[in-house]
Amino acid sequence: MKRKYSVEFKYEVVKMVLESKKPSDVARQYKINSRIIYRWIREYKQGKYNLTVG
């Protein structure tokens, strides 16, 4: 069964990696495949996870 992740969760994971954590370490911590994290990073850089505060 495919798991659903919120935009906020994806953003937090991407932020951890961009702030110098290894994708493999973050993947292990959250029990998700590191390939998913790389996809989320690509989507983030394309502007998909622009969150507004407020």
mmCIF file as Biopython writes it, N, C-alpha, C and O atoms, coordinates in Angstrom:
data_model
#
loop_
_atom_site.group_PDB
_atom_site.id
_atom_site.type_symbol
_atom_site.label_atom_id
_atom_site.label_alt_id
_atom_site.label_comp_id
_atom_site.label_asym_id
_atom_site.label_entity_id
_atom_site.label_seq_id
_atom_site.pdbx_PDB_ins_code
_atom_site.Cartn_x
_atom_site.Cartn_y
_atom_site.Cartn_z
_atom_site.occupancy
_atom_site.B_iso_or_equiv
_atom_site.auth_seq_id
_atom_site.auth_asym_id
_atom_site.pdbx_PDB_model_num
ATOM 1   N N  . MET A ? 1  ? 0.838  -1.185 0.000  1.0 0.0 1  A 1 
ATOM 2   C CA . MET A ? 1  ? 0.000  0.000  0.000  1.0 0.0 1  A 1 
ATOM 3   C C  . MET A ? 1  ? 0.884  1.249  0.000  1.0 0.0 1  A 1 
ATOM 4   O O  . MET A ? 1  ? 1.843  1.346  0.765  1.0 0.0 1  A 1 
ATOM 5   N N  . LYS A ? 2  ? 0.551  2.183  -0.853 1.0 0.0 2  A 1 
ATOM 6   C CA . LYS A ? 2  ? 1.323  3.409  -0.988 1.0 0.0 2  A 1 
ATOM 7   C C  . LYS A ? 2  ? 1.007  4.360  0.161  1.0 0.0 2  A 1 
ATOM 8   O O  . LYS A ? 2  ? -0.154 4.604  0.486  1.0 0.0 2  A 1 
ATOM 9   N N  . ARG A ? 3  ? 2.075  4.894  0.770  1.0 0.0 3  A 1 
ATOM 10  C CA . ARG A ? 3  ? 1.889  5.820  1.885  1.0 0.0 3  A 1 
ATOM 11  C C  . ARG A ? 3  ? 1.774  7.240  1.364  1.0 0.0 3  A 1 
ATOM 12  O O  . ARG A ? 3  ? 2.423  7.606  0.384  1.0 0.0 3  A 1 
ATOM 13  N N  . LYS A ? 4  ? 0.943  8.040  2.025  1.0 0.0 4  A 1 
ATOM 14  C CA . LYS A ? 4  ? 0.767  9.449  1.679  1.0 0.0 4  A 1 
ATOM 15  C C  . LYS A ? 4  ? 1.524  10.288 2.681  1.0 0.0 4  A 1 
ATOM 16  O O  . LYS A ? 4  ? 1.462  10.034 3.884  1.0 0.0 4  A 1 
ATOM 17  N N  . TYR A ? 5  ? 2.240  11.289 2.195  1.0 0.0 5  A 1 
ATOM 18  C CA . TYR A ? 5  ? 2.982  12.196 3.058  1.0 0.0 5  A 1 
ATOM 19  C C  . TYR A ? 5  ? 2.478  13.611 2.816  1.0 0.0 5  A 1 
ATOM 20  O O  . TYR A ? 5  ? 2.227  14.006 1.677  1.0 0.0 5  A 1 
ATOM 21  N N  . SER A ? 6  ? 2.336  14.363 3.888  1.0 0.0 6  A 1 
ATOM 22  C CA . SER A ? 6  ? 1.872  15.740 3.749  1.0 0.0 6  A 1 
ATOM 23  C C  . SER A ? 6  ? 2.968  16.603 3.138  1.0 0.0 6  A 1 
ATOM 24  O O  . SER A ? 6  ? 4.149  16.260 3.192  1.0 0.0 6  A 1 
ATOM 25  N N  . VAL A ? 7  ? 2.564  17.719 2.561  1.0 0.0 7  A 1 
ATOM 26  C CA . VAL A ? 7  ? 3.517  18.663 1.996  1.0 0.0 7  A 1 
ATOM 27  C C  . VAL A ? 7  ? 4.449  19.164 3.090  1.0 0.0 7  A 1 
ATOM 28  O O  . VAL A ? 7  ? 5.643  19.349 2.858  1.0 0.0 7  A 1 
ATOM 29  N N  . GLU A ? 8  ? 3.907  19.384 4.277  1.0 0.0 8  A 1 
ATOM 30  C CA . GLU A ? 8  ? 4.716  19.871 5.398  1.0 0.0 8  A 1 
ATOM 31  C C  . GLU A ? 8  ? 5.798  18.861 5.775  1.0 0.0 8  A 1 
ATOM 32  O O  . GLU A ? 8  ? 6.938  19.239 6.043  1.0 0.0 8  A 1 
ATOM 33  N N  . PHE A ? 9  ? 5.439  17.578 5.795  1.0 0.0 9  A 1 
ATOM 34  C CA . PHE A ? 9  ? 6.411  16.536 6.116  1.0 0.0 9  A 1 
ATOM 35  C C  . PHE A ? 9  ? 7.511  16.483 5.054  1.0 0.0 9  A 1 
ATOM 36  O O  . PHE A ? 9  ? 8.696  16.418 5.382  1.0 0.0 9  A 1 
ATOM 37  N N  . LYS A ? 10 ? 7.112  16.511 3.784  1.0 0.0 10 A 1 
ATOM 38  C CA . LYS A ? 10 ? 8.085  16.480 2.696  1.0 0.0 10 A 1 
ATOM 39  C C  . LYS A ? 10 ? 9.041  17.661 2.811  1.0 0.0 10 A 1 
ATOM 40  O O  . LYS A ? 10 ? 10.250 17.513 2.634  1.0 0.0 10 A 1 
ATOM 41  N N  . TYR A ? 11 ? 8.488  18.834 3.110  1.0 0.0 11 A 1 
ATOM 42  C CA . TYR A ? 11 ? 9.309  20.040 3.249  1.0 0.0 11 A 1 
ATOM 43  C C  . TYR A ? 11 ? 10.314 19.883 4.383  1.0 0.0 11 A 1 
ATOM 44  O O  . TYR A ? 11 ? 11.478 20.253 4.229  1.0 0.0 11 A 1 
ATOM 45  N N  . GLU A ? 12 ? 9.889  19.348 5.504  1.0 0.0 12 A 1 
ATOM 46  C CA . GLU A ? 12 ? 10.788 19.161 6.649  1.0 0.0 12 A 1 
ATOM 47  C C  . GLU A ? 12 ? 11.917 18.187 6.311  1.0 0.0 12 A 1 
ATOM 48  O O  . GLU A ? 12 ? 13.067 18.410 6.688  1.0 0.0 12 A 1 
ATOM 49  N N  . VAL A ? 13 ? 11.587 17.117 5.606  1.0 0.0 13 A 1 
ATOM 50  C CA . VAL A ? 13 ? 12.603 16.135 5.208  1.0 0.0 13 A 1 
ATOM 51  C C  . VAL A ? 13 ? 13.605 16.777 4.249  1.0 0.0 13 A 1 
ATOM 52  O O  . VAL A ? 13 ? 14.815 16.621 4.413  1.0 0.0 13 A 1 
ATOM 53  N N  . VAL A ? 14 ? 13.103 17.493 3.257  1.0 0.0 14 A 1 
ATOM 54  C CA . VAL A ? 14 ? 13.982 18.168 2.296  1.0 0.0 14 A 1 
ATOM 55  C C  . VAL A ? 14 ? 14.874 19.175 3.007  1.0 0.0 14 A 1 
ATOM 56  O O  . VAL A ? 14 ? 16.067 19.273 2.721  1.0 0.0 14 A 1 
ATOM 57  N N  . LYS A ? 15 ? 14.290 19.920 3.932  1.0 0.0 15 A 1 
ATOM 58  C CA . LYS A ? 15 ? 15.053 20.928 4.668  1.0 0.0 15 A 1 
ATOM 59  C C  . LYS A ? 15 ? 16.195 20.281 5.452  1.0 0.0 15 A 1 
ATOM 60  O O  . LYS A ? 15 ? 17.302 20.818 5.493  1.0 0.0 15 A 1 
ATOM 61  N N  . MET A ? 16 ? 15.931 19.140 6.068  1.0 0.0 16 A 1 
ATOM 62  C CA . MET A ? 16 ? 16.978 18.428 6.811  1.0 0.0 16 A 1 
ATOM 63  C C  . MET A ? 16 ? 18.145 18.063 5.893  1.0 0.0 16 A 1 
ATOM 64  O O  . MET A ? 16 ? 19.308 18.212 6.267  1.0 0.0 16 A 1 
ATOM 65  N N  . VAL A ? 17 ? 17.827 17.587 4.698  1.0 0.0 17 A 1 
ATOM 66  C CA . VAL A ? 17 ? 18.876 17.189 3.757  1.0 0.0 17 A 1 
ATOM 67  C C  . VAL A ? 17 ? 19.641 18.420 3.266  1.0 0.0 17 A 1 
ATOM 68  O O  . VAL A ? 17 ? 20.868 18.394 3.176  1.0 0.0 17 A 1 
ATOM 69  N N  . LEU A ? 18 ? 18.927 19.484 2.953  1.0 0.0 18 A 1 
ATOM 70  C CA . LEU A ? 18 ? 19.589 20.686 2.454  1.0 0.0 18 A 1 
ATOM 71  C C  . LEU A ? 18 ? 20.439 21.356 3.529  1.0 0.0 18 A 1 
ATOM 72  O O  . LEU A ? 18 ? 21.358 22.112 3.214  1.0 0.0 18 A 1 
ATOM 73  N N  . GLU A ? 19 ? 20.137 21.082 4.787  1.0 0.0 19 A 1 
ATOM 74  C CA . GLU A ? 19 ? 20.927 21.631 5.886  1.0 0.0 19 A 1 
ATOM 75  C C  . GLU A ? 19 ? 22.044 20.675 6.287  1.0 0.0 19 A 1 
ATOM 76  O O  . GLU A ? 19 ? 22.529 20.726 7.417  1.0 0.0 19 A 1 
ATOM 77  N N  . SER A ? 20 ? 22.449 19.815 5.378  1.0 0.0 20 A 1 
ATOM 78  C CA . SER A ? 20 ? 23.653 18.984 5.468  1.0 0.0 20 A 1 
ATOM 79  C C  . SER A ? 20 ? 23.484 17.589 6.056  1.0 0.0 20 A 1 
ATOM 80  O O  . SER A ? 20 ? 24.491 16.936 6.334  1.0 0.0 20 A 1 
ATOM 81  N N  . LYS A ? 21 ? 22.281 17.105 6.257  1.0 0.0 21 A 1 
ATOM 82  C CA . LYS A ? 21 ? 22.129 15.702 6.651  1.0 0.0 21 A 1 
ATOM 83  C C  . LYS A ? 21 ? 22.144 14.840 5.392  1.0 0.0 21 A 1 
ATOM 84  O O  . LYS A ? 21 ? 21.683 15.266 4.333  1.0 0.0 21 A 1 
ATOM 85  N N  . LYS A ? 22 ? 22.667 13.650 5.514  1.0 0.0 22 A 1 
ATOM 86  C CA . LYS A ? 22 ? 22.706 12.727 4.382  1.0 0.0 22 A 1 
ATOM 87  C C  . LYS A ? 22 ? 21.299 12.199 4.105  1.0 0.0 22 A 1 
ATOM 88  O O  . LYS A ? 22 ? 20.573 11.852 5.037  1.0 0.0 22 A 1 
ATOM 89  N N  . PRO A ? 23 ? 20.910 12.138 2.826  1.0 0.0 23 A 1 
ATOM 90  C CA . PRO A ? 23 ? 19.605 11.575 2.488  1.0 0.0 23 A 1 
ATOM 91  C C  . PRO A ? 23 ? 19.419 10.161 3.040  1.0 0.0 23 A 1 
ATOM 92  O O  . PRO A ? 23 ? 18.324 9.803  3.473  1.0 0.0 23 A 1 
ATOM 93  N N  . SER A ? 24 ? 20.478 9.363  3.028  1.0 0.0 24 A 1 
ATOM 94  C CA . SER A ? 24 ? 20.364 7.991  3.529  1.0 0.0 24 A 1 
ATOM 95  C C  . SER A ? 24 ? 20.086 7.974  5.033  1.0 0.0 24 A 1 
ATOM 96  O O  . SER A ? 24 ? 19.343 7.118  5.513  1.0 0.0 24 A 1 
ATOM 97  N N  . ASP A ? 25 ? 20.675 8.911  5.779  1.0 0.0 25 A 1 
ATOM 98  C CA . ASP A ? 25 ? 20.427 8.989  7.225  1.0 0.0 25 A 1 
ATOM 99  C C  . ASP A ? 25 ? 18.990 9.405  7.519  1.0 0.0 25 A 1 
ATOM 100 O O  . ASP A ? 25 ? 18.338 8.845  8.401  1.0 0.0 25 A 1 
ATOM 101 N N  . VAL A ? 26 ? 18.506 10.392 6.771  1.0 0.0 26 A 1 
ATOM 102 C CA . VAL A ? 26 ? 17.129 10.856 6.963  1.0 0.0 26 A 1 
ATOM 103 C C  . VAL A ? 26 ? 16.152 9.751  6.574  1.0 0.0 26 A 1 
ATOM 104 O O  . VAL A ? 26 ? 15.151 9.533  7.255  1.0 0.0 26 A 1 
ATOM 105 N N  . ALA A ? 27 ? 16.443 9.061  5.486  1.0 0.0 27 A 1 
ATOM 106 C CA . ALA A ? 27 ? 15.587 7.957  5.042  1.0 0.0 27 A 1 
ATOM 107 C C  . ALA A ? 27 ? 15.503 6.878  6.113  1.0 0.0 27 A 1 
ATOM 108 O O  . ALA A ? 27 ? 14.423 6.363  6.404  1.0 0.0 27 A 1 
ATOM 109 N N  . ARG A ? 28 ? 16.627 6.545  6.685  1.0 0.0 28 A 1 
ATOM 110 C CA . ARG A ? 28 ? 16.656 5.531  7.742  1.0 0.0 28 A 1 
ATOM 111 C C  . ARG A ? 28 ? 15.873 6.009  8.965  1.0 0.0 28 A 1 
ATOM 112 O O  . ARG A ? 28 ? 15.127 5.239  9.570  1.0 0.0 28 A 1 
ATOM 113 N N  . GLN A ? 29 ? 16.046 7.276  9.324  1.0 0.0 29 A 1 
ATOM 114 C CA . GLN A ? 29 ? 15.368 7.840  10.493 1.0 0.0 29 A 1 
ATOM 115 C C  . GLN A ? 29 ? 13.848 7.752  10.356 1.0 0.0 29 A 1 
ATOM 116 O O  . GLN A ? 29 ? 13.153 7.428  11.319 1.0 0.0 29 A 1 
ATOM 117 N N  . TYR A ? 30 ? 13.333 8.041  9.158  1.0 0.0 30 A 1 
ATOM 118 C CA . TYR A ? 30 ? 11.885 8.046  8.939  1.0 0.0 30 A 1 
ATOM 119 C C  . TYR A ? 30 ? 11.361 6.777  8.274  1.0 0.0 30 A 1 
ATOM 120 O O  . TYR A ? 30 ? 10.171 6.666  7.982  1.0 0.0 30 A 1 
ATOM 121 N N  . LYS A ? 31 ? 12.264 5.818  8.037  1.0 0.0 31 A 1 
ATOM 122 C CA . LYS A ? 31 ? 11.887 4.544  7.412  1.0 0.0 31 A 1 
ATOM 123 C C  . LYS A ? 31 ? 11.215 4.745  6.052  1.0 0.0 31 A 1 
ATOM 124 O O  . LYS A ? 31 ? 10.161 4.179  5.762  1.0 0.0 31 A 1 
ATOM 125 N N  . ILE A ? 32 ? 11.868 5.577  5.229  1.0 0.0 32 A 1 
ATOM 126 C CA . ILE A ? 32 ? 11.402 5.784  3.860  1.0 0.0 32 A 1 
ATOM 127 C C  . ILE A ? 32 ? 12.578 5.561  2.915  1.0 0.0 32 A 1 
ATOM 128 O O  . ILE A ? 32 ? 13.737 5.634  3.323  1.0 0.0 32 A 1 
ATOM 129 N N  . ASN A ? 33 ? 12.274 5.293  1.671  1.0 0.0 33 A 1 
ATOM 130 C CA . ASN A ? 33 ? 13.301 5.034  0.669  1.0 0.0 33 A 1 
ATOM 131 C C  . ASN A ? 33 ? 14.011 6.339  0.304  1.0 0.0 33 A 1 
ATOM 132 O O  . ASN A ? 33 ? 13.357 7.364  0.112  1.0 0.0 33 A 1 
ATOM 133 N N  . SER A ? 34 ? 15.322 6.311  0.207  1.0 0.0 34 A 1 
ATOM 134 C CA . SER A ? 34 ? 16.074 7.527  -0.112 1.0 0.0 34 A 1 
ATOM 135 C C  . SER A ? 34 ? 15.751 8.046  -1.515 1.0 0.0 34 A 1 
ATOM 136 O O  . SER A ? 34 ? 15.913 9.237  -1.780 1.0 0.0 34 A 1 
ATOM 137 N N  . ARG A ? 35 ? 15.301 7.177  -2.408 1.0 0.0 35 A 1 
ATOM 138 C CA . ARG A ? 35 ? 14.899 7.626  -3.749 1.0 0.0 35 A 1 
ATOM 139 C C  . ARG A ? 35 ? 13.727 8.595  -3.677 1.0 0.0 35 A 1 
ATOM 140 O O  . ARG A ? 35 ? 13.630 9.523  -4.481 1.0 0.0 35 A 1 
ATOM 141 N N  . ILE A ? 36 ? 12.842 8.379  -2.715 1.0 0.0 36 A 1 
ATOM 142 C CA . ILE A ? 36 ? 11.712 9.289  -2.519 1.0 0.0 36 A 1 
ATOM 143 C C  . ILE A ? 36 ? 12.229 10.661 -2.104 1.0 0.0 36 A 1 
ATOM 144 O O  . ILE A ? 36 ? 11.738 11.687 -2.574 1.0 0.0 36 A 1 
ATOM 145 N N  . ILE A ? 37 ? 13.221 10.671 -1.223 1.0 0.0 37 A 1 
ATOM 146 C CA . ILE A ? 37 ? 13.786 11.940 -0.759 1.0 0.0 37 A 1 
ATOM 147 C C  . ILE A ? 37 ? 14.411 12.700 -1.925 1.0 0.0 37 A 1 
ATOM 148 O O  . ILE A ? 37 ? 14.232 13.912 -2.044 1.0 0.0 37 A 1 
ATOM 149 N N  . TYR A ? 38 ? 15.139 11.999 -2.780 1.0 0.0 38 A 1 
ATOM 150 C CA . TYR A ? 38 ? 15.731 12.665 -3.943 1.0 0.0 38 A 1 
ATOM 151 C C  . TYR A ? 38 ? 14.644 13.247 -4.850 1.0 0.0 38 A 1 
ATOM 152 O O  . TYR A ? 38 ? 14.830 14.326 -5.413 1.0 0.0 38 A 1 
ATOM 153 N N  . ARG A ? 39 ? 13.520 12.555 -4.999 1.0 0.0 39 A 1 
ATOM 154 C CA . ARG A ? 39 ? 12.405 13.077 -5.799 1.0 0.0 39 A 1 
ATOM 155 C C  . ARG A ? 39 ? 11.837 14.327 -5.148 1.0 0.0 39 A 1 
ATOM 156 O O  . ARG A ? 39 ? 11.559 15.314 -5.829 1.0 0.0 39 A 1 
ATOM 157 N N  . TRP A ? 40 ? 11.662 14.288 -3.816 1.0 0.0 40 A 1 
ATOM 158 C CA . TRP A ? 40 ? 11.140 15.450 -3.100 1.0 0.0 40 A 1 
ATOM 159 C C  . TRP A ? 40 ? 12.073 16.647 -3.225 1.0 0.0 40 A 1 
ATOM 160 O O  . TRP A ? 40 ? 11.610 17.781 -3.351 1.0 0.0 40 A 1 
ATOM 161 N N  . ILE A ? 41 ? 13.378 16.409 -3.192 1.0 0.0 41 A 1 
ATOM 162 C CA . ILE A ? 41 ? 14.347 17.506 -3.355 1.0 0.0 41 A 1 
ATOM 163 C C  . ILE A ? 41 ? 14.193 18.125 -4.742 1.0 0.0 41 A 1 
ATOM 164 O O  . ILE A ? 41 ? 14.178 19.348 -4.883 1.0 0.0 41 A 1 
ATOM 165 N N  . ARG A ? 42 ? 14.078 17.280 -5.761 1.0 0.0 42 A 1 
ATOM 166 C CA . ARG A ? 42 ? 13.886 17.772 -7.126 1.0 0.0 42 A 1 
ATOM 167 C C  . ARG A ? 42 ? 12.598 18.592 -7.230 1.0 0.0 42 A 1 
ATOM 168 O O  . ARG A ? 42 ? 12.589 19.664 -7.835 1.0 0.0 42 A 1 
ATOM 169 N N  . GLU A ? 43 ? 11.518 18.089 -6.642 1.0 0.0 43 A 1 
ATOM 170 C CA . GLU A ? 43 ? 10.244 18.804 -6.668 1.0 0.0 43 A 1 
ATOM 171 C C  . GLU A ? 43 ? 10.337 20.120 -5.906 1.0 0.0 43 A 1 
ATOM 172 O O  . GLU A ? 43 ? 9.764  21.126 -6.324 1.0 0.0 43 A 1 
ATOM 173 N N  . TYR A ? 44 ? 11.054 20.114 -4.793 1.0 0.0 44 A 1 
ATOM 174 C CA . TYR A ? 44 ? 11.239 21.332 -4.007 1.0 0.0 44 A 1 
ATOM 175 C C  . TYR A ? 44 ? 11.966 22.391 -4.834 1.0 0.0 44 A 1 
ATOM 176 O O  . TYR A ? 44 ? 11.575 23.558 -4.839 1.0 0.0 44 A 1 
ATOM 177 N N  . LYS A ? 45 ? 13.017 21.982 -5.526 1.0 0.0 45 A 1 
ATOM 178 C CA . LYS A ? 45 ? 13.787 22.921 -6.343 1.0 0.0 45 A 1 
ATOM 179 C C  . LYS A ? 45 ? 12.971 23.454 -7.518 1.0 0.0 45 A 1 
ATOM 180 O O  . LYS A ? 45 ? 13.270 24.521 -8.055 1.0 0.0 45 A 1 
ATOM 181 N N  . GLN A ? 46 ? 11.942 22.709 -7.914 1.0 0.0 46 A 1 
ATOM 182 C CA . GLN A ? 46 ? 11.047 23.159 -8.980 1.0 0.0 46 A 1 
ATOM 183 C C  . GLN A ? 46 ? 9.941  24.063 -8.436 1.0 0.0 46 A 1 
ATOM 184 O O  . GLN A ? 46 ? 9.105  24.550 -9.197 1.0 0.0 46 A 1 
ATOM 185 N N  . GLY A ? 47 ? 9.937  24.287 -7.122 1.0 0.0 47 A 1 
ATOM 186 C CA . GLY A ? 47 ? 8.969  25.197 -6.517 1.0 0.0 47 A 1 
ATOM 187 C C  . GLY A ? 47 ? 7.681  24.554 -6.049 1.0 0.0 47 A 1 
ATOM 188 O O  . GLY A ? 47 ? 6.710  25.257 -5.768 1.0 0.0 47 A 1 
ATOM 189 N N  . LYS A ? 48 ? 7.649  23.249 -5.962 1.0 0.0 48 A 1 
ATOM 190 C CA . LYS A ? 48 ? 6.406  22.562 -5.604 1.0 0.0 48 A 1 
ATOM 191 C C  . LYS A ? 48 ? 6.027  22.722 -4.136 1.0 0.0 48 A 1 
ATOM 192 O O  . LYS A ? 48 ? 4.842  22.684 -3.802 1.0 0.0 48 A 1 
ATOM 193 N N  . TYR A ? 49 ? 7.008  22.901 -3.253 1.0 0.0 49 A 1 
ATOM 194 C CA . TYR A ? 49 ? 6.715  22.939 -1.824 1.0 0.0 49 A 1 
ATOM 195 C C  . TYR A ? 49 ? 6.847  24.329 -1.226 1.0 0.0 49 A 1 
ATOM 196 O O  . TYR A ? 49 ? 7.261  24.468 -0.075 1.0 0.0 49 A 1 
ATOM 197 N N  . ASN A ? 50 ? 6.504  25.351 -1.978 1.0 0.0 50 A 1 
ATOM 198 C CA . ASN A ? 50 ? 6.555  26.704 -1.440 1.0 0.0 50 A 1 
ATOM 199 C C  . ASN A ? 50 ? 5.419  26.876 -0.447 1.0 0.0 50 A 1 
ATOM 200 O O  . ASN A ? 50 ? 4.252  26.984 -0.822 1.0 0.0 50 A 1 
ATOM 201 N N  . LEU A ? 51 ? 5.783  26.901 0.823  1.0 0.0 51 A 1 
ATOM 202 C CA . LEU A ? 51 ? 4.789  27.027 1.879  1.0 0.0 51 A 1 
ATOM 203 C C  . LEU A ? 51 ? 4.749  28.465 2.357  1.0 0.0 51 A 1 
ATOM 204 O O  . LEU A ? 51 ? 5.785  29.116 2.490  1.0 0.0 51 A 1 
ATOM 205 N N  . THR A ? 52 ? 3.549  28.953 2.614  1.0 0.0 52 A 1 
ATOM 206 C CA . THR A ? 52 ? 3.420  30.300 3.158  1.0 0.0 52 A 1 
ATOM 207 C C  . THR A ? 52 ? 3.153  30.196 4.643  1.0 0.0 52 A 1 
ATOM 208 O O  . THR A ? 52 ? 2.378  29.351 5.092  1.0 0.0 52 A 1 
ATOM 209 N N  . VAL A ? 53 ? 3.793  31.054 5.389  1.0 0.0 53 A 1 
ATOM 210 C CA . VAL A ? 53 ? 3.632  31.057 6.841  1.0 0.0 53 A 1 
ATOM 211 C C  . VAL A ? 53 ? 2.525  32.029 7.182  1.0 0.0 53 A 1 
ATOM 212 O O  . VAL A ? 53 ? 2.471  33.140 6.654  1.0 0.0 53 A 1 
ATOM 213 N N  . GLY A ? 54 ? 1.635  31.598 8.075  1.0 0.0 54 A 1 
ATOM 214 C CA . GLY A ? 54 ? 0.592  32.532 8.474  1.0 0.0 54 A 1 
ATOM 215 C C  . GLY A ? 54 ? -0.661 31.892 8.619  1.0 0.0 54 A 1 
ATOM 216 O O  . GLY A ? 54 ? -1.651 32.542 8.953  1.0 0.0 54 A 1 
#
